[in-house]
Amino acid sequence: MASEAAPETAGTTTPESGPEDLPFDTSVAHIARVYNYWLGGKDNFAADRAAGEQAMAAYPDIALSARANRAFLRRVVHFLAGEAGIRQFLDIGTGIPSANNTHEVAQTVAPDSRIVYVDNDPVVLVHARALLTSSPQGATDYIDADLRSVDQIIAGAASTLDFSQPVAIMLMAILQHLSPDDDPYGVVAKLVAAVPSGSFLTLSHPAKDIEAEKMAAMAERLNQMMAEKVTFRRRDEVAAFFDGLELAEPGLVNVPHWRPGSEEEATSPAALWGGVARKP
């Protein structure tokens, strides 16, 4: 929900004993922790909050946009596990656990759902145990890997997922961290090639052409303050990730407009393109 803040997660990384005890540099902002700050979470440090505030100064609705993305994730997983009958999920770019994680939503609809999370952020790794809870009928796993390492991801996920059966690939607000030099379209195509007919690709992506001036200013500030650079994309550029796939209604839209569950969700400010498509 747009008004929903993320709860504190078990084992918060906010230092009680000091940042020197943590396996990462807290003086440099990291997108997972900045995103956590926007969601109202506690797993962030001064550098993350500073970057988050700079982004909010450029695009004041970024926190609402981040929450709209979480609401989109919840609606998408509910659709996939329900109407689409999907029982396997590969969630890449997981982020710090929040409310309505993929396995929680999927297993509420279908307890036998199997979920593999993928991230390469040490903060997320600290919290991986929170992602490994599961219904008795289903399963969850976590892989420490980079989105660009598709072969490693598929090989690791194969211990939990059956790639002869449909899989939902989830790329929620992660592809902006692939620059043109990273061949983002090739990465997505390789992931889609690894799953059978009847599988789904779902993604959200910060928009270059919604609130364009504010988004450009936000990207510039984030790129000055974070190790992970961002590349925002236009609607047609995001649509190209779905080439060869069948978009589910209502197609590629600003995420609050994808099957909103309430008027509040439908009218939430957001600058993110999102869609769900089936592999024929």
C-alpha positions as MATLAB code, in Angstrom:
seq = 'MASEAAPETAGTTTPESGPEDLPFDTSVAHIARVYNYWLGGKDNFAADRAAGEQAMAAYPDIALSARANRAFLRRVVHFLAGEAGIRQFLDIGTGIPSANNTHEVAQTVAPDSRIVYVDNDPVVLVHARALLTSSPQGATDYIDADLRSVDQIIAGAASTLDFSQPVAIMLMAILQHLSPDDDPYGVVAKLVAAVPSGSFLTLSHPAKDIEAEKMAAMAERLNQMMAEKVTFRRRDEVAAFFDGLELAEPGLVNVPHWRPGSEEEATSPAALWGGVARKP';
ca = [
       0.000    0.000    0.000;
       1.156    3.526   -0.642;
       0.781    4.375    3.029;
       2.455    1.206    4.261;
       5.890    1.428    5.831;
       8.196   -1.555    5.950;
       8.425   -3.217    9.342;
      11.735   -3.751   11.056;
      13.267   -7.030    9.973;
      14.894   -9.511   12.287;
      18.576   -8.821   12.883;
      18.562   -5.202   11.756;
      21.846   -4.020   10.291;
      21.538   -0.646   11.970;
      24.610   -0.884   14.189;
      24.257   -1.375   17.888;
      27.882   -2.411   18.251;
      29.233   -0.168   15.493;
      29.572   -0.272   11.673;
      33.045   -1.745   11.992;
      31.420   -5.095   12.846;
      29.572   -5.263    9.521;
      30.845   -6.937    6.318;
      30.387   -3.861    4.108;
      31.340   -0.188    3.882;
      28.639    1.858    5.575;
      30.177    5.151    4.421;
      29.038    4.563    0.824;
      25.334    4.587   -0.013;
      23.913    1.324   -1.332;
      20.668    1.111   -3.266;
      19.164   -1.685   -1.138;
      19.626    0.405    1.989;
      18.464    3.616    0.285;
      15.351    1.777   -0.899;
      14.852    0.494    2.641;
      15.016    4.099    3.871;
      12.376    5.174    1.349;
      10.133    2.351    2.559;
      10.441    3.529    6.153;
      12.712    0.678    7.247;
      15.543    0.701    9.779;
      18.264   -1.110    7.839;
      20.172    1.914    6.596;
      23.039    4.205    7.563;
      23.837    7.927    7.373;
      25.214    7.695    3.822;
      22.077    5.872    2.662;
      19.800    8.412    4.283;
      21.775   11.277    2.765;
      21.475    9.771   -0.720;
      17.802    9.050   -0.108;
      17.153   12.623    0.965;
      19.016   14.002   -2.057;
      16.864   11.839   -4.331;
      13.711   12.951   -2.525;
      14.721   16.590   -2.968;
      14.872   16.011   -6.728;
      11.747   13.811   -6.913;
       9.654   14.287   -3.755;
       7.374   11.338   -4.570;
      10.150    8.738   -4.644;
       9.126    7.195   -1.313;
       5.544    6.797   -2.546;
       6.905    5.422   -5.813;
       8.946    2.813   -3.917;
       5.875    1.776   -1.941;
       3.809    1.619   -5.115;
       6.421   -0.773   -6.485;
       5.992   -3.046   -3.445;
       2.226   -2.967   -3.899;
       2.718   -3.850   -7.574;
       4.881   -6.816   -6.568;
       2.142   -8.065   -4.239;
      -0.555   -7.794   -6.918;
       1.637   -9.436   -9.553;
       2.532  -12.421   -7.367;
      -1.121  -12.843   -6.387;
      -2.037  -12.898  -10.085;
       0.748  -15.320  -10.998;
       0.072  -17.785   -8.173;
      -3.686  -17.468   -8.585;
      -5.068  -16.768  -12.048;
      -1.915  -17.841  -13.923;
      -1.319  -20.984  -11.834;
       2.428  -20.424  -11.422;
       4.112  -22.381   -8.622;
       7.750  -21.382   -9.141;
       9.294  -17.921   -8.739;
      12.801  -16.650   -9.464;
      13.030  -13.239   -7.756;
      16.238  -11.463   -8.822;
      17.271   -8.266   -7.065;
      15.374   -9.204   -3.954;
      16.338   -6.326   -1.699;
      16.078   -6.184    2.070;
      13.069   -8.187    3.317;
       9.988   -6.048    3.772;
       6.254   -6.603    3.957;
       4.622   -8.878    1.372;
       7.742  -10.693    0.195;
       7.259  -12.931   -2.824;
       7.154  -16.213   -0.898;
       4.663  -14.832    1.624;
       2.220  -13.721   -1.070;
       2.685  -16.777   -3.294;
       2.359  -19.324   -0.497;
      -0.719  -17.592    0.869;
      -2.358  -18.247   -2.499;
      -0.658  -21.589   -3.223;
       1.169  -23.160   -0.247;
       3.188  -25.469   -2.527;
       4.897  -22.517   -4.273;
       8.692  -22.645   -4.543;
      10.703  -19.423   -4.511;
      14.368  -18.664   -5.146;
      15.649  -15.208   -4.232;
      18.783  -13.755   -5.823;
      20.822  -10.747   -4.730;
      24.486   -9.817   -4.427;
      24.135   -7.249   -1.633;
      25.804   -8.232    1.668;
      23.027   -6.430    3.555;
      20.431   -8.658    1.931;
      22.604  -11.699    2.652;
      22.564  -10.763    6.354;
      18.759  -10.931    6.185;
      18.497  -13.999    3.968;
      17.207  -16.122    6.819;
      14.068  -13.954    6.868;
      13.495  -14.975    3.247;
      13.973  -18.682    3.909;
      10.781  -19.249    5.859;
       8.334  -21.392    3.952;
       5.079  -23.254    4.167;
       5.623  -26.998    4.791;
       4.380  -27.754    1.281;
       6.643  -25.257   -0.502;
      10.276  -24.195   -0.431;
      12.444  -21.077   -0.477;
      16.134  -20.569   -1.203;
      18.563  -17.669   -1.520;
      21.433  -17.315   -4.001;
      24.212  -14.753   -3.608;
      24.779  -13.783   -7.262;
      24.839  -10.850   -9.646;
      22.041  -10.350  -12.182;
      24.634  -10.431  -14.959;
      25.682  -13.984  -13.958;
      22.724  -15.751  -15.558;
      24.388  -19.181  -15.809;
      25.273  -19.090  -12.095;
      21.722  -18.062  -11.188;
      20.063  -20.784  -13.249;
      22.460  -23.470  -11.982;
      21.916  -22.439   -8.369;
      18.151  -22.151   -8.687;
      17.888  -25.595  -10.274;
      18.297  -27.214   -6.853;
      14.931  -25.727   -5.829;
      13.113  -25.011   -9.098;
      12.221  -27.442  -11.883;
      13.099  -25.658  -15.113;
      11.037  -28.107  -17.141;
       7.962  -26.476  -15.575;
       6.848  -22.815  -15.813;
       8.761  -20.255  -13.754;
       7.961  -16.627  -13.059;
      11.078  -14.476  -13.489;
      10.785  -11.339  -11.381;
      12.955   -8.286  -12.012;
      11.474   -5.615   -9.797;
      13.229   -2.238  -10.023;
      16.606   -3.849  -10.723;
      17.284   -3.477  -14.469;
      18.107    0.219  -14.077;
      21.406   -0.929  -12.550;
      22.439   -2.452  -15.883;
      23.979    0.114  -18.205;
      23.907   -0.304  -21.988;
      27.436   -1.744  -21.713;
      26.023   -4.559  -19.537;
      23.747   -5.694  -22.398;
      20.547   -5.609  -20.311;
      18.408   -6.939  -23.163;
      20.762   -9.861  -23.624;
      20.654  -10.628  -19.896;
      16.848  -10.687  -19.865;
      16.680  -12.720  -23.083;
      19.041  -15.311  -21.594;
      16.888  -15.605  -18.485;
      13.744  -16.023  -20.561;
      15.474  -18.616  -22.755;
      16.183  -20.710  -19.638;
      12.501  -21.202  -18.770;
       9.857  -23.184  -20.691;
       6.707  -22.115  -22.501;
       4.070  -20.952  -20.047;
       6.604  -19.111  -17.911;
       6.271  -15.403  -17.131;
       8.518  -12.357  -17.056;
       7.489   -9.567  -14.728;
       9.434   -6.382  -14.217;
       9.235   -2.811  -13.042;
      11.629   -0.107  -14.177;
      12.126    3.561  -13.218;
      10.751    5.737  -15.991;
      12.793    8.293  -17.876;
       9.639    9.747  -19.450;
       7.373   10.180  -16.402;
       8.131   13.378  -14.459;
      11.122   13.520  -16.800;
      12.942   16.540  -15.361;
      12.582   15.369  -11.767;
      13.633   11.828  -12.638;
      16.692   13.084  -14.516;
      17.699   15.182  -11.525;
      17.191   12.230   -9.181;
      19.291    9.924  -11.379;
      22.091   12.481  -11.453;
      22.103   12.792   -7.651;
      21.989    9.037   -7.078;
      24.826    8.494   -9.545;
      26.930   10.996   -7.644;
      26.349    9.341   -4.260;
      26.017    5.599   -4.894;
      28.388    2.916   -6.070;
      25.625    1.358   -8.192;
      24.789    3.680  -11.064;
      21.298    3.951  -12.522;
      20.014    4.187  -16.086;
      16.357    5.128  -16.314;
      14.514    4.151  -19.513;
      11.585    5.320  -21.636;
       8.443    3.227  -22.035;
       9.508    1.947  -25.475;
      12.887    0.927  -24.067;
      11.224   -0.987  -21.231;
       8.758   -2.560  -23.665;
      11.689   -4.041  -25.588;
      12.444   -6.332  -22.630;
       9.142   -8.090  -23.422;
       9.890   -8.725  -27.116;
       8.488  -12.106  -28.166;
       6.298  -12.405  -25.062;
       2.549  -11.966  -24.541;
       1.762   -9.061  -22.218;
      -1.055   -9.665  -19.761;
      -3.714   -6.965  -19.463;
      -3.449   -4.036  -19.005;
      -0.052   -4.232  -20.712;
       2.956   -2.080  -19.875;
       1.708    0.739  -17.634;
       2.720    2.963  -14.769;
       2.722    0.469  -11.897;
      -0.205    1.949   -9.908;
      -2.399    1.294  -12.960;
      -1.591   -2.429  -13.149;
      -4.739   -4.062  -11.712;
      -4.936   -1.793   -8.645;
      -6.672   -3.223   -5.625;
      -8.004    0.098   -4.385;
      -8.423    3.736   -5.345;
      -5.466    4.517   -3.093;
      -3.229    2.153   -5.063;
      -4.525    3.423   -8.403;
      -3.788    7.064   -7.604;
      -0.432    6.639   -5.860;
       2.315    8.783   -7.399;
       4.935    6.654   -9.134;
       7.425    6.912  -11.974;
       7.815    3.249  -12.836;
       6.840    1.239  -15.883;
       5.662   -2.274  -15.069;
       4.240   -5.293  -16.805;
       3.766   -9.052  -16.805;
       4.149  -11.226  -19.890;
       3.815  -14.925  -20.735;
       6.328  -16.891  -22.768;
       4.371  -18.592  -25.593;
];
